[in-house]
């Protein structure tokens, strides 16, 4: 998920996605229940599909880089 999120062309989307993914993994690092873990993995797979689609759409409609990115 992190690898794919770093492909966002828009700086704001990229930083938000990376921060949110890291926060979610830290939040759930102590989960021990196998059913809960499987639920989280399924959600992560679904979210990865969304990220892939959004990255592709973002590349189709890319904009100029922000000053902060240079």
Predicted model as a PDB file, atoms N, CA, C, CB and O in Angstrom, pLDDT in the B-factor column:
MODEL        1                                                                  
ATOM      1  N   UNK A   1       0.827  -1.190   0.000  1.00 94.00           N  
ATOM      2  CA  UNK A   1       0.000   0.000   0.000  1.00 94.00           C  
ATOM      3  C   UNK A   1       0.870   1.252   0.000  1.00 94.00           C  
ATOM      4  CB  UNK A   1      -0.940  -0.001   1.207  1.00 94.00           C  
ATOM      5  O   UNK A   1       0.578   2.218  -0.705  1.00 94.00           O  
ATOM      6  N   UNK A   2       1.931   1.232   0.787  1.00 94.00           N  
ATOM      7  CA  UNK A   2       2.820   2.394   0.816  1.00 94.00           C  
ATOM      8  C   UNK A   2       3.497   2.595  -0.531  1.00 94.00           C  
ATOM      9  CB  UNK A   2       3.874   2.236   1.916  1.00 94.00           C  
ATOM     10  O   UNK A   2       3.597   3.721  -1.020  1.00 94.00           O  
ATOM     11  N   UNK A   3       3.956   1.522  -1.122  1.00 94.00           N  
ATOM     12  CA  UNK A   3       4.640   1.617  -2.405  1.00 94.00           C  
ATOM     13  C   UNK A   3       3.713   2.215  -3.463  1.00 94.00           C  
ATOM     14  CB  UNK A   3       5.141   0.233  -2.851  1.00 94.00           C  
ATOM     15  O   UNK A   3       4.124   3.079  -4.237  1.00 94.00           O  
ATOM     16  N   UNK A   4       2.491   1.765  -3.493  1.00 94.00           N  
ATOM     17  CA  UNK A   4       1.539   2.272  -4.477  1.00 94.00           C  
ATOM     18  C   UNK A   4       1.143   3.718  -4.155  1.00 94.00           C  
ATOM     19  CB  UNK A   4       0.290   1.373  -4.524  1.00 94.00           C  
ATOM     20  O   UNK A   4       0.967   4.519  -5.073  1.00 94.00           O  
ATOM     21  N   UNK A   5       1.001   4.060  -2.893  1.00 93.00           N  
ATOM     22  CA  UNK A   5       0.619   5.419  -2.505  1.00 93.00           C  
ATOM     23  C   UNK A   5       1.684   6.439  -2.882  1.00 93.00           C  
ATOM     24  CB  UNK A   5       0.356   5.482  -1.009  1.00 93.00           C  
ATOM     25  O   UNK A   5       1.369   7.596  -3.159  1.00 93.00           O  
ATOM     26  N   UNK A   6       2.919   6.021  -2.892  1.00 91.00           N  
ATOM     27  CA  UNK A   6       4.004   6.943  -3.247  1.00 91.00           C  
ATOM     28  C   UNK A   6       4.000   7.281  -4.732  1.00 91.00           C  
ATOM     29  CB  UNK A   6       5.349   6.343  -2.861  1.00 91.00           C  
ATOM     30  O   UNK A   6       4.765   8.139  -5.173  1.00 91.00           O  
ATOM     31  N   UNK A   7       3.151   6.620  -5.503  1.00 92.00           N  
ATOM     32  CA  UNK A   7       3.035   6.896  -6.935  1.00 92.00           C  
ATOM     33  C   UNK A   7       2.008   7.994  -7.236  1.00 92.00           C  
ATOM     34  CB  UNK A   7       2.657   5.624  -7.677  1.00 92.00           C  
ATOM     35  O   UNK A   7       1.880   8.398  -8.392  1.00 92.00           O  
ATOM     36  N   UNK A   8       1.271   8.489  -6.229  1.00 91.00           N  
ATOM     37  CA  UNK A   8       0.332   9.583  -6.460  1.00 91.00           C  
ATOM     38  C   UNK A   8       1.100  10.769  -7.031  1.00 91.00           C  
ATOM     39  CB  UNK A   8      -0.412   9.979  -5.144  1.00 91.00           C  
ATOM     40  O   UNK A   8       2.153  11.136  -6.509  1.00 91.00           O  
ATOM     41  N   UNK A   9       0.588  11.361  -8.084  1.00 86.00           N  
ATOM     42  CA  UNK A   9       1.275  12.515  -8.674  1.00 86.00           C  
ATOM     43  C   UNK A   9       1.038  13.778  -7.847  1.00 86.00           C  
ATOM     44  CB  UNK A   9       0.803  12.737 -10.121  1.00 86.00           C  
ATOM     45  O   UNK A   9       1.896  14.660  -7.814  1.00 86.00           O  
ATOM     46  N   UNK A  10      -0.103  13.877  -7.186  1.00 87.00           N  
ATOM     47  CA  UNK A  10      -0.420  15.057  -6.380  1.00 87.00           C  
ATOM     48  C   UNK A  10       0.210  14.935  -4.990  1.00 87.00           C  
ATOM     49  CB  UNK A  10      -1.955  15.241  -6.263  1.00 87.00           C  
ATOM     50  O   UNK A  10       0.004  13.947  -4.285  1.00 87.00           O  
ATOM     51  N   UNK A  11       0.966  15.937  -4.619  1.00 88.00           N  
ATOM     52  CA  UNK A  11       1.683  15.945  -3.345  1.00 88.00           C  
ATOM     53  C   UNK A  11       0.755  15.736  -2.150  1.00 88.00           C  
ATOM     54  CB  UNK A  11       2.430  17.252  -3.185  1.00 88.00           C  
ATOM     55  O   UNK A  11       1.054  14.931  -1.268  1.00 88.00           O  
ATOM     56  N   UNK A  12      -0.367  16.455  -2.116  1.00 90.00           N  
ATOM     57  CA  UNK A  12      -1.274  16.373  -0.976  1.00 90.00           C  
ATOM     58  C   UNK A  12      -1.881  14.978  -0.827  1.00 90.00           C  
ATOM     59  CB  UNK A  12      -2.379  17.405  -1.116  1.00 90.00           C  
ATOM     60  O   UNK A  12      -1.967  14.458   0.285  1.00 90.00           O  
ATOM     61  N   UNK A  13      -2.301  14.373  -1.930  1.00 89.00           N  
ATOM     62  CA  UNK A  13      -2.845  13.006  -1.878  1.00 89.00           C  
ATOM     63  C   UNK A  13      -1.776  12.027  -1.415  1.00 89.00           C  
ATOM     64  CB  UNK A  13      -3.393  12.578  -3.261  1.00 89.00           C  
ATOM     65  O   UNK A  13      -2.036  11.146  -0.596  1.00 89.00           O  
ATOM     66  N   UNK A  14      -0.559  12.194  -1.953  1.00 92.00           N  
ATOM     67  CA  UNK A  14       0.548  11.289  -1.630  1.00 92.00           C  
ATOM     68  C   UNK A  14       0.879  11.335  -0.137  1.00 92.00           C  
ATOM     69  CB  UNK A  14       1.793  11.650  -2.457  1.00 92.00           C  
ATOM     70  O   UNK A  14       0.966  10.292   0.510  1.00 92.00           O  
ATOM     71  N   UNK A  15       1.063  12.530   0.406  1.00 94.00           N  
ATOM     72  CA  UNK A  15       1.430  12.624   1.823  1.00 94.00           C  
ATOM     73  C   UNK A  15       0.302  12.164   2.728  1.00 94.00           C  
ATOM     74  CB  UNK A  15       1.821  14.051   2.174  1.00 94.00           C  
ATOM     75  O   UNK A  15       0.547  11.524   3.750  1.00 94.00           O  
ATOM     76  N   UNK A  16      -0.950  12.488   2.357  1.00 95.00           N  
ATOM     77  CA  UNK A  16      -2.081  12.047   3.167  1.00 95.00           C  
ATOM     78  C   UNK A  16      -2.180  10.518   3.171  1.00 95.00           C  
ATOM     79  CB  UNK A  16      -3.391  12.668   2.641  1.00 95.00           C  
ATOM     80  O   UNK A  16      -2.356   9.912   4.227  1.00 95.00           O  
ATOM     81  N   UNK A  17      -2.070   9.904   2.009  1.00 95.00           N  
ATOM     82  CA  UNK A  17      -2.204   8.445   1.914  1.00 95.00           C  
ATOM     83  C   UNK A  17      -1.115   7.734   2.705  1.00 95.00           C  
ATOM     84  CB  UNK A  17      -2.157   7.998   0.452  1.00 95.00           C  
ATOM     85  O   UNK A  17      -1.394   6.785   3.437  1.00 95.00           O  
ATOM     86  N   UNK A  18       0.118   8.190   2.559  1.00 95.00           N  
ATOM     87  CA  UNK A  18       1.228   7.558   3.285  1.00 95.00           C  
ATOM     88  C   UNK A  18       1.029   7.708   4.786  1.00 95.00           C  
ATOM     89  CB  UNK A  18       2.582   8.174   2.862  1.00 95.00           C  
ATOM     90  O   UNK A  18       1.205   6.747   5.535  1.00 95.00           O  
ATOM     91  N   UNK A  19       0.662   8.908   5.228  1.00 96.00           N  
ATOM     92  CA  UNK A  19       0.441   9.135   6.666  1.00 96.00           C  
ATOM     93  C   UNK A  19      -0.708   8.275   7.192  1.00 96.00           C  
ATOM     94  CB  UNK A  19       0.145  10.624   6.936  1.00 96.00           C  
ATOM     95  O   UNK A  19      -0.601   7.691   8.270  1.00 96.00           O  
ATOM     96  N   UNK A  20      -1.790   8.196   6.446  1.00 95.00           N  
ATOM     97  CA  UNK A  20      -2.970   7.436   6.892  1.00 95.00           C  
ATOM     98  C   UNK A  20      -2.679   5.942   6.957  1.00 95.00           C  
ATOM     99  CB  UNK A  20      -4.156   7.691   5.953  1.00 95.00           C  
ATOM    100  O   UNK A  20      -3.126   5.267   7.884  1.00 95.00           O  
ATOM    101  N   UNK A  21      -1.940   5.420   5.991  1.00 95.00           N  
ATOM    102  CA  UNK A  21      -1.594   3.994   5.989  1.00 95.00           C  
ATOM    103  C   UNK A  21      -0.699   3.663   7.177  1.00 95.00           C  
ATOM    104  CB  UNK A  21      -0.895   3.603   4.668  1.00 95.00           C  
ATOM    105  O   UNK A  21      -0.923   2.671   7.871  1.00 95.00           O  
ATOM    106  N   UNK A  22       0.302   4.483   7.408  1.00 96.00           N  
ATOM    107  CA  UNK A  22       1.195   4.241   8.553  1.00 96.00           C  
ATOM    108  C   UNK A  22       0.438   4.305   9.872  1.00 96.00           C  
ATOM    109  CB  UNK A  22       2.341   5.259   8.564  1.00 96.00           C  
ATOM    110  O   UNK A  22       0.656   3.477  10.757  1.00 96.00           O  
ATOM    111  N   UNK A  23      -0.450   5.284  10.006  1.00 96.00           N  
ATOM    112  CA  UNK A  23      -1.245   5.414  11.233  1.00 96.00           C  
ATOM    113  C   UNK A  23      -2.144   4.196  11.443  1.00 96.00           C  
ATOM    114  CB  UNK A  23      -2.096   6.691  11.184  1.00 96.00           C  
ATOM    115  O   UNK A  23      -2.281   3.709  12.566  1.00 96.00           O  
ATOM    116  N   UNK A  24      -2.757   3.707  10.364  1.00 94.00           N  
ATOM    117  CA  UNK A  24      -3.650   2.551  10.478  1.00 94.00           C  
ATOM    118  C   UNK A  24      -2.888   1.301  10.898  1.00 94.00           C  
ATOM    119  CB  UNK A  24      -4.370   2.301   9.151  1.00 94.00           C  
ATOM    120  O   UNK A  24      -3.372   0.530  11.725  1.00 94.00           O  
ATOM    121  N   UNK A  25      -1.702   1.094  10.336  1.00 94.00           N  
ATOM    122  CA  UNK A  25      -0.914  -0.073  10.725  1.00 94.00           C  
ATOM    123  C   UNK A  25      -0.450   0.035  12.175  1.00 94.00           C  
ATOM    124  CB  UNK A  25       0.293  -0.234   9.796  1.00 94.00           C  
ATOM    125  O   UNK A  25      -0.457  -0.957  12.904  1.00 94.00           O  
ATOM    126  N   UNK A  26      -0.053   1.217  12.590  1.00 96.00           N  
ATOM    127  CA  UNK A  26       0.352   1.396  13.995  1.00 96.00           C  
ATOM    128  C   UNK A  26      -0.824   1.179  14.944  1.00 96.00           C  
ATOM    129  CB  UNK A  26       0.942   2.800  14.208  1.00 96.00           C  
ATOM    130  O   UNK A  26      -0.667   0.606  16.022  1.00 96.00           O  
ATOM    131  N   UNK A  27      -1.983   1.637  14.537  1.00 96.00           N  
ATOM    132  CA  UNK A  27      -3.185   1.503  15.358  1.00 96.00           C  
ATOM    133  C   UNK A  27      -3.559   0.033  15.562  1.00 96.00           C  
ATOM    134  CB  UNK A  27      -4.353   2.259  14.713  1.00 96.00           C  
ATOM    135  O   UNK A  27      -4.073  -0.329  16.621  1.00 96.00           O  
ATOM    136  N   UNK A  28      -3.314  -0.797  14.583  1.00 95.00           N  
ATOM    137  CA  UNK A  28      -3.732  -2.198  14.637  1.00 95.00           C  
ATOM    138  C   UNK A  28      -2.583  -3.174  14.877  1.00 95.00           C  
ATOM    139  CB  UNK A  28      -4.426  -2.561  13.361  1.00 95.00           C  
ATOM    140  O   UNK A  28      -2.748  -4.376  14.665  1.00 95.00           O  
ATOM    141  N   UNK A  29      -1.433  -2.687  15.310  1.00 94.00           N  
ATOM    142  CA  UNK A  29      -0.277  -3.569  15.461  1.00 94.00           C  
ATOM    143  C   UNK A  29      -0.429  -4.587  16.593  1.00 94.00           C  
ATOM    144  CB  UNK A  29       0.955  -2.743  15.700  1.00 94.00           C  
ATOM    145  O   UNK A  29       0.270  -5.600  16.601  1.00 94.00           O  
ATOM    146  N   UNK A  30      -1.318  -4.342  17.536  1.00 95.00           N  
ATOM    147  CA  UNK A  30      -1.479  -5.256  18.664  1.00 95.00           C  
ATOM    148  C   UNK A  30      -2.679  -6.187  18.530  1.00 95.00           C  
ATOM    149  CB  UNK A  30      -1.606  -4.470  19.929  1.00 95.00           C  
ATOM    150  O   UNK A  30      -3.042  -6.867  19.490  1.00 95.00           O  
ATOM    151  N   UNK A  31      -3.294  -6.226  17.359  1.00 94.00           N  
ATOM    152  CA  UNK A  31      -4.453  -7.091  17.144  1.00 94.00           C  
ATOM    153  C   UNK A  31      -3.975  -8.538  17.103  1.00 94.00           C  
ATOM    154  CB  UNK A  31      -5.207  -6.714  15.826  1.00 94.00           C  
ATOM    155  O   UNK A  31      -3.054  -8.871  16.358  1.00 94.00           O  
ATOM    156  N   UNK A  32      -4.600  -9.395  17.903  1.00 95.00           N  
ATOM    157  CA  UNK A  32      -4.199 -10.808  18.004  1.00 95.00           C  
ATOM    158  C   UNK A  32      -5.247 -11.771  17.463  1.00 95.00           C  
ATOM    159  CB  UNK A  32      -3.906 -11.154  19.443  1.00 95.00           C  
ATOM    160  O   UNK A  32      -4.920 -12.900  17.096  1.00 95.00           O  
ATOM    161  N   UNK A  33      -6.488 -11.341  17.410  1.00 95.00           N  
ATOM    162  CA  UNK A  33      -7.583 -12.204  16.983  1.00 95.00           C  
ATOM    163  C   UNK A  33      -7.459 -12.510  15.490  1.00 95.00           C  
ATOM    164  CB  UNK A  33      -8.947 -11.545  17.291  1.00 95.00           C  
ATOM    165  O   UNK A  33      -7.447 -11.585  14.678  1.00 95.00           O  
ATOM    166  N   UNK A  34      -7.366 -13.801  15.109  1.00 95.00           N  
ATOM    167  CA  UNK A  34      -7.208 -14.168  13.693  1.00 95.00           C  
ATOM    168  C   UNK A  34      -8.359 -13.680  12.797  1.00 95.00           C  
ATOM    169  CB  UNK A  34      -7.090 -15.672  13.573  1.00 95.00           C  
ATOM    170  O   UNK A  34      -8.139 -13.313  11.643  1.00 95.00           O  
ATOM    171  N   UNK A  35      -9.559 -13.679  13.328  1.00 96.00           N  
ATOM    172  CA  UNK A  35     -10.705 -13.223  12.541  1.00 96.00           C  
ATOM    173  C   UNK A  35     -10.583 -11.719  12.279  1.00 96.00           C  
ATOM    174  CB  UNK A  35     -12.043 -13.547  13.273  1.00 96.00           C  
ATOM    175  O   UNK A  35     -10.819 -11.251  11.166  1.00 96.00           O  
ATOM    176  N   UNK A  36     -10.217 -10.985  13.303  1.00 96.00           N  
ATOM    177  CA  UNK A  36     -10.023  -9.539  13.166  1.00 96.00           C  
ATOM    178  C   UNK A  36      -8.880  -9.236  12.193  1.00 96.00           C  
ATOM    179  CB  UNK A  36      -9.733  -8.902  14.544  1.00 96.00           C  
ATOM    180  O   UNK A  36      -8.985  -8.321  11.376  1.00 96.00           O  
ATOM    181  N   UNK A  37      -7.798  -9.999  12.279  1.00 96.00           N  
ATOM    182  CA  UNK A  37      -6.667  -9.815  11.370  1.00 96.00           C  
ATOM    183  C   UNK A  37      -7.096 -10.057   9.932  1.00 96.00           C  
ATOM    184  CB  UNK A  37      -5.510 -10.756  11.744  1.00 96.00           C  
ATOM    185  O   UNK A  37      -6.736  -9.293   9.037  1.00 96.00           O  
ATOM    186  N   UNK A  38      -7.863 -11.115   9.708  1.00 97.00           N  
ATOM    187  CA  UNK A  38      -8.321 -11.415   8.352  1.00 97.00           C  
ATOM    188  C   UNK A  38      -9.246 -10.307   7.829  1.00 97.00           C  
ATOM    189  CB  UNK A  38      -9.049 -12.776   8.323  1.00 97.00           C  
ATOM    190  O   UNK A  38      -9.189  -9.958   6.650  1.00 97.00           O  
ATOM    191  N   UNK A  39     -10.077  -9.768   8.686  1.00 96.00           N  
ATOM    192  CA  UNK A  39     -10.943  -8.658   8.304  1.00 96.00           C  
ATOM    193  C   UNK A  39     -10.112  -7.444   7.898  1.00 96.00           C  
ATOM    194  CB  UNK A  39     -11.892  -8.293   9.456  1.00 96.00           C  
ATOM    195  O   UNK A  39     -10.415  -6.782   6.905  1.00 96.00           O  
ATOM    196  N   UNK A  40      -9.068  -7.156   8.667  1.00 96.00           N  
ATOM    197  CA  UNK A  40      -8.200  -6.024   8.351  1.00 96.00           C  
ATOM    198  C   UNK A  40      -7.438  -6.250   7.050  1.00 96.00           C  
ATOM    199  CB  UNK A  40      -7.219  -5.776   9.492  1.00 96.00           C  
ATOM    200  O   UNK A  40      -7.259  -5.318   6.267  1.00 96.00           O  
ATOM    201  N   UNK A  41      -6.987  -7.486   6.814  1.00 96.00           N  
ATOM    202  CA  UNK A  41      -6.280  -7.803   5.569  1.00 96.00           C  
ATOM    203  C   UNK A  41      -7.213  -7.631   4.375  1.00 96.00           C  
ATOM    204  CB  UNK A  41      -5.717  -9.245   5.610  1.00 96.00           C  
ATOM    205  O   UNK A  41      -6.815  -7.074   3.352  1.00 96.00           O  
ATOM    206  N   UNK A  42      -8.439  -8.101   4.496  1.00 97.00           N  
ATOM    207  CA  UNK A  42      -9.411  -7.946   3.409  1.00 97.00           C  
ATOM    208  C   UNK A  42      -9.690  -6.469   3.124  1.00 97.00           C  
ATOM    209  CB  UNK A  42     -10.723  -8.671   3.757  1.00 97.00           C  
ATOM    210  O   UNK A  42      -9.799  -6.062   1.967  1.00 97.00           O  
ATOM    211  N   UNK A  43      -9.803  -5.680   4.181  1.00 95.00           N  
ATOM    212  CA  UNK A  43     -10.020  -4.240   4.016  1.00 95.00           C  
ATOM    213  C   UNK A  43      -8.810  -3.598   3.339  1.00 95.00           C  
ATOM    214  CB  UNK A  43     -10.292  -3.567   5.384  1.00 95.00           C  
ATOM    215  O   UNK A  43      -8.967  -2.727   2.483  1.00 95.00           O  
ATOM    216  N   UNK A  44      -7.612  -4.024   3.717  1.00 95.00           N  
ATOM    217  CA  UNK A  44      -6.396  -3.480   3.115  1.00 95.00           C  
ATOM    218  C   UNK A  44      -6.321  -3.831   1.621  1.00 95.00           C  
ATOM    219  CB  UNK A  44      -5.150  -4.013   3.853  1.00 95.00           C  
ATOM    220  O   UNK A  44      -5.904  -3.002   0.812  1.00 95.00           O  
ATOM    221  N   UNK A  45      -6.721  -5.044   1.260  1.00 96.00           N  
ATOM    222  CA  UNK A  45      -6.723  -5.425  -0.158  1.00 96.00           C  
ATOM    223  C   UNK A  45      -7.710  -4.578  -0.949  1.00 96.00           C  
ATOM    224  CB  UNK A  45      -7.067  -6.914  -0.315  1.00 96.00           C  
ATOM    225  O   UNK A  45      -7.415  -4.149  -2.065  1.00 96.00           O  
ATOM    226  N   UNK A  46      -8.871  -4.343  -0.373  1.00 96.00           N  
ATOM    227  CA  UNK A  46      -9.876  -3.504  -1.028  1.00 96.00           C  
ATOM    228  C   UNK A  46      -9.349  -2.073  -1.173  1.00 96.00           C  
ATOM    229  CB  UNK A  46     -11.208  -3.516  -0.227  1.00 96.00           C  
ATOM    230  O   UNK A  46      -9.510  -1.453  -2.225  1.00 96.00           O  
ATOM    231  N   UNK A  47      -8.725  -1.554  -0.121  1.00 95.00           N  
ATOM    232  CA  UNK A  47      -8.173  -0.203  -0.159  1.00 95.00           C  
ATOM    233  C   UNK A  47      -7.023  -0.093  -1.158  1.00 95.00           C  
ATOM    234  CB  UNK A  47      -7.698   0.208   1.231  1.00 95.00           C  
ATOM    235  O   UNK A  47      -6.856   0.945  -1.798  1.00 95.00           O  
ATOM    236  N   UNK A  48      -6.232  -1.153  -1.295  1.00 96.00           N  
ATOM    237  CA  UNK A  48      -5.144  -1.150  -2.268  1.00 96.00           C  
ATOM    238  C   UNK A  48      -5.700  -1.019  -3.682  1.00 96.00           C  
ATOM    239  CB  UNK A  48      -4.297  -2.429  -2.141  1.00 96.00           C  
ATOM    240  O   UNK A  48      -5.134  -0.307  -4.511  1.00 96.00           O  
ATOM    241  N   UNK A  49      -6.795  -1.699  -3.954  1.00 96.00           N  
ATOM    242  CA  UNK A  49      -7.434  -1.564  -5.259  1.00 96.00           C  
ATOM    243  C   UNK A  49      -7.890  -0.139  -5.519  1.00 96.00           C  
ATOM    244  CB  UNK A  49      -8.615  -2.506  -5.365  1.00 96.00           C  
ATOM    245  O   UNK A  49      -7.753   0.369  -6.632  1.00 96.00           O  
ATOM    246  N   UNK A  50      -8.428   0.502  -4.498  1.00 95.00           N  
ATOM    247  CA  UNK A  50      -8.867   1.898  -4.621  1.00 95.00           C  
ATOM    248  C   UNK A  50      -7.670   2.805  -4.877  1.00 95.00           C  
ATOM    249  CB  UNK A  50      -9.620   2.352  -3.346  1.00 95.00           C  
ATOM    250  O   UNK A  50      -7.729   3.696  -5.724  1.00 95.00           O  
ATOM    251  N   UNK A  51      -6.588   2.575  -4.145  1.00 95.00           N  
ATOM    252  CA  UNK A  51      -5.385   3.389  -4.327  1.00 95.00           C  
ATOM    253  C   UNK A  51      -4.848   3.229  -5.746  1.00 95.00           C  
ATOM    254  CB  UNK A  51      -4.302   2.999  -3.297  1.00 95.00           C  
ATOM    255  O   UNK A  51      -4.478   4.218  -6.379  1.00 95.00           O  
ATOM    256  N   UNK A  52      -4.801   1.999  -6.252  1.00 95.00           N  
ATOM    257  CA  UNK A  52      -4.309   1.755  -7.613  1.00 95.00           C  
ATOM    258  C   UNK A  52      -5.140   2.516  -8.642  1.00 95.00           C  
ATOM    259  CB  UNK A  52      -4.328   0.251  -7.930  1.00 95.00           C  
ATOM    260  O   UNK A  52      -4.596   3.135  -9.556  1.00 95.00           O  
ATOM    261  N   UNK A  53      -6.445   2.465  -8.487  1.00 95.00           N  
ATOM    262  CA  UNK A  53      -7.320   3.182  -9.422  1.00 95.00           C  
ATOM    263  C   UNK A  53      -7.111   4.688  -9.336  1.00 95.00           C  
ATOM    264  CB  UNK A  53      -8.786   2.845  -9.143  1.00 95.00           C  
ATOM    265  O   UNK A  53      -7.044   5.368 -10.360  1.00 95.00           O  
ATOM    266  N   UNK A  54      -7.007   5.210  -8.120  1.00 93.00           N  
ATOM    267  CA  UNK A  54      -6.842   6.650  -7.945  1.00 93.00           C  
ATOM    268  C   UNK A  54      -5.490   7.129  -8.485  1.00 93.00           C  
ATOM    269  CB  UNK A  54      -6.977   7.019  -6.465  1.00 93.00           C  
ATOM    270  O   UNK A  54      -5.399   8.216  -9.057  1.00 93.00           O  
ATOM    271  N   UNK A  55      -4.445   6.320  -8.305  1.00 92.00           N  
ATOM    272  CA  UNK A  55      -3.132   6.675  -8.844  1.00 92.00           C  
ATOM    273  C   UNK A  55      -3.217   6.753 -10.364  1.00 92.00           C  
ATOM    274  CB  UNK A  55      -2.050   5.646  -8.405  1.00 92.00           C  
ATOM    275  O   UNK A  55      -2.699   7.685 -10.978  1.00 92.00           O  
ATOM    276  N   UNK A  56      -3.871   5.772 -10.960  1.00 93.00           N  
ATOM    277  CA  UNK A  56      -4.003   5.753 -12.418  1.00 93.00           C  
ATOM    278  C   UNK A  56      -4.789   6.973 -12.903  1.00 93.00           C  
ATOM    279  CB  UNK A  56      -4.696   4.453 -12.882  1.00 93.00           C  
ATOM    280  O   UNK A  56      -4.389   7.615 -13.874  1.00 93.00           O  
ATOM    281  N   UNK A  57      -5.876   7.294 -12.254  1.00 91.00           N  
ATOM    282  CA  UNK A  57      -6.671   8.469 -12.627  1.00 91.00           C  
ATOM    283  C   UNK A  57      -5.857   9.745 -12.437  1.00 91.00           C  
ATOM    284  CB  UNK A  57      -7.971   8.536 -11.794  1.00 91.00           C  
ATOM    285  O   UNK A  57      -5.904  10.647 -13.273  1.00 91.00           O  
ATOM    286  N   UNK A  58      -5.124   9.816 -11.354  1.00 87.00           N  
ATOM    287  CA  UNK A  58      -4.289  10.986 -11.095  1.00 87.00           C  
ATOM    288  C   UNK A  58      -3.220  11.181 -12.146  1.00 87.00           C  
ATOM    289  CB  UNK A  58      -3.647  10.873  -9.743  1.00 87.00           C  
ATOM    290  O   UNK A  58      -2.871  12.314 -12.478  1.00 87.00           O  
ATOM    291  N   UNK A  59      -2.693  10.081 -12.678  1.00 86.00           N  
ATOM    292  CA  UNK A  59      -1.681  10.180 -13.726  1.00 86.00           C  
ATOM    293  C   UNK A  59      -2.300  10.636 -15.046  1.00 86.00           C  
ATOM    294  CB  UNK A  59      -0.972   8.832 -13.912  1.00 86.00           C  
ATOM    295  O   UNK A  59      -1.626  11.278 -15.851  1.00 86.00           O  
ATOM    296  N   UNK A  60      -3.558  10.317 -15.276  1.00 88.00           N  
ATOM    297  CA  UNK A  60      -4.227  10.764 -16.491  1.00 88.00           C  
ATOM    298  C   UNK A  60      -4.468  12.268 -16.476  1.00 88.00           C  
ATOM    299  CB  UNK A  60      -5.544  10.027 -16.666  1.00 88.00           C  
ATOM    300  O   UNK A  60      -4.403  12.923 -17.516  1.00 88.00           O  
ATOM    301  N   UNK A  61      -4.748  12.815 -15.288  1.00 84.00           N  
ATOM    302  CA  UNK A  61      -5.067  14.229 -15.141  1.00 84.00           C  
ATOM    303  C   UNK A  61      -4.049  14.926 -14.254  1.00 84.00           C  
ATOM    304  CB  UNK A  61      -6.469  14.403 -14.570  1.00 84.00           C  
ATOM    305  O   UNK A  61      -4.418  15.595 -13.289  1.00 84.00           O  
ATOM    306  N   UNK A  62      -2.797  14.776 -14.569  1.00 76.00           N  
ATOM    307  CA  UNK A  62      -1.747  15.347 -13.720  1.00 76.00           C  
ATOM    308  C   UNK A  62      -1.684  16.863 -13.872  1.00 76.00           C  
ATOM    309  CB  UNK A  62      -0.382  14.727 -14.062  1.00 76.00           C  
ATOM    310  O   UNK A  62      -2.074  17.422 -14.897  1.00 76.00           O  
ATOM    311  N   UNK A  63      -1.189  17.502 -12.833  1.00 76.00           N  
ATOM    312  CA  UNK A  63      -1.040  18.956 -12.804  1.00 76.00           C  
ATOM    313  C   UNK A  63       0.411  19.290 -12.560  1.00 76.00           C  
ATOM    314  CB  UNK A  63      -1.941  19.599 -11.720  1.00 76.00           C  
ATOM    315  O   UNK A  63       1.235  18.396 -12.366  1.00 76.00           O  
ATOM    316  N   UNK A  64       0.734  20.581 -12.567  1.00 80.00           N  
ATOM    317  CA  UNK A  64       2.103  21.019 -12.289  1.00 80.00           C  
ATOM    318  C   UNK A  64       2.452  20.706 -10.849  1.00 80.00           C  
ATOM    319  CB  UNK A  64       2.275  22.530 -12.571  1.00 80.00           C  
ATOM    320  O   UNK A  64       1.585  20.654  -9.977  1.00 80.00           O  
ATOM    321  N   UNK A  65       3.744  20.497 -10.614  1.00 80.00           N  
ATOM    322  CA  UNK A  65       4.218  20.227  -9.265  1.00 80.00           C  
ATOM    323  C   UNK A  65       4.118  21.487  -8.413  1.00 80.00           C  
ATOM    324  CB  UNK A  65       5.666  19.707  -9.292  1.00 80.00           C  
ATOM    325  O   UNK A  65       4.244  22.605  -8.913  1.00 80.00           O  
ATOM    326  N   UNK A  66       3.889  21.283  -7.116  1.00 80.00           N  
ATOM    327  CA  UNK A  66       3.852  22.402  -6.178  1.00 80.00           C  
ATOM    328  C   UNK A  66       5.278  22.859  -5.850  1.00 80.00           C  
ATOM    329  CB  UNK A  66       3.095  22.004  -4.882  1.00 80.00           C  
ATOM    330  O   UNK A  66       6.231  22.108  -6.057  1.00 80.00           O  
ATOM    331  N   UNK A  67       5.422  24.046  -5.357  1.00 80.00           N  
ATOM    332  CA  UNK A  67       6.733  24.575  -4.987  1.00 80.00           C  
ATOM    333  C   UNK A  67       7.379  23.702  -3.927  1.00 80.00           C  
ATOM    334  CB  UNK A  67       6.614  26.020  -4.485  1.00 80.00           C  
ATOM    335  O   UNK A  67       8.593  23.499  -3.947  1.00 80.00           O  
ATOM    336  N   UNK A  68       6.585  23.184  -3.002  1.00 82.00           N  
ATOM    337  CA  UNK A  68       7.098  22.377  -1.895  1.00 82.00           C  
ATOM    338  C   UNK A  68       7.736  21.060  -2.376  1.00 82.00           C  
ATOM    339  CB  UNK A  68       5.968  22.075  -0.911  1.00 82.00           C  
ATOM    340  O   UNK A  68       8.567  20.479  -1.677  1.00 82.00           O  
ATOM    341  N   UNK A  69       7.349  20.601  -3.558  1.00 77.00           N  
ATOM    342  CA  UNK A  69       7.861  19.344  -4.084  1.00 77.00           C  
ATOM    343  C   UNK A  69       9.244  19.466  -4.698  1.00 77.00           C  
ATOM    344  CB  UNK A  69       6.918  18.803  -5.100  1.00 77.00           C  
ATOM    345  O   UNK A  69       9.927  18.456  -4.868  1.00 77.00           O  
ATOM    346  N   UNK A  70       9.673  20.664  -5.033  1.00 71.00           N  
ATOM    347  CA  UNK A  70      10.974  20.839  -5.699  1.00 71.00           C  
ATOM    348  C   UNK A  70      12.109  20.891  -4.743  1.00 71.00           C  
ATOM    349  CB  UNK A  70      10.981  22.077  -6.518  1.00 71.00           C  
ATOM    350  O   UNK A  70      13.259  21.034  -5.157  1.00 71.00           O  
TER     351      UNK A  70                                                      
ENDMDL                                                                          
END                                                                             
